Amino acid sequence: MELIITENYEEMSAAAAEIVVSLLKQKPAATLALTTGNTPLRLYEKLIELQQSEQISLRETTIFSTEEYLGISEDAYFSLYNWLKRSLLQPCDIKPDQIIRLKGDALHPDKECEYFSQQIEQYGGLDIIIEGLGTNGHIGFNEPGTKQNSRTRVVTLSEETKEYNFQYWNHEVPDRAMTIGMSEILAAKKIVLLASGTKKAEALYKALKGPVTSEFPASFLRLAEQLTVIADKDAAQLF
Ligand code: GLP
C-alpha cells in the first residue's frame, strides 16, 4: 500500500490525476471504474481540463460506473450515473459504447449486476478504480457486513448512508442500490482511495489501521498490494 498525504483537497485531486495520466500514457484503451460522491469531483474537473488541453484522451477508454440507486433511471436527477455523466463523461465526450453502468431501473437487477461483473472480466479487468470513503467504512455501496468475496449486487443502504446521500440531492434516496462488489474492487489492477476533510479522518484511520473486517469494508482494501491512498492532511490527521 502506498499512502500519499497532501496539503489539501486540490493537491489530493492533482495527485490522483497524475496517476490517471500515467495510466493513459501507457494504455490509452484503459478500463476505468469511477465512483461518485463529492470527493472525486475536482479530479474529474482536472481530467476534463487535461483532455481539453489535449494532454490526455479518454476517447479510447472504457468507463465503468460503479454504483446506482435501485429503481432510478439514468435520466433521473438523482441518478449517480447521471451525476458521473454531468461531471465527467459528457464534458469529455465519452460515447455510450464506452460506458458500462449499473442500470438502476433494469427489469432484472440481479442479472444486471451479473452482467456488469461479466463485462469487467470480458474487458480484461479494471486497470484502475477510483474510490471514495463512506464515513461508515463503505466502499462503493459495500456497506458494513459486506464479505470480502462479495460480487456486484443489489444491497440495502444503511441509515447512515441514506442520510449522507440526502445531502447530495436534498431528497431522500431509495432504500436499495446496486454496487460493484468488494471482490471486483480488490481485483482491480490499481485501486485509488481518495479521502478529504476532517469528517473522513476517523474512517480513514479505521480503514488503514483498524482490524480487517466485514464490519468496516474499507479495511479490506489493505489486502490489495496495488492500493494507493491519497488523503489530504485533514483526512490523515489521526496518523
Ligand atoms: C457515497 C458513495 C460512495 C462515496 C462515499 C463518500 O455514498 N456511494 O461511493 O465514495 O459515499 O462520499 P463523498 O465523497 O461525497 O464524501
Boltz pocket constraint, residues with backbone or C-beta under 6 A from the ligand:
constraints:
  - pocket:
      binder: B
      contacts: [[A, 35], [A, 36], [A, 37], [A, 38], [A, 39], [A, 40], [A, 67], [A, 131], [A, 132], [A, 133], [A, 134], [A, 135], [A, 138], [A, 139], [A, 140], [A, 141], [A, 161], [A, 164], [A, 165]]
      max_distance: 6.0
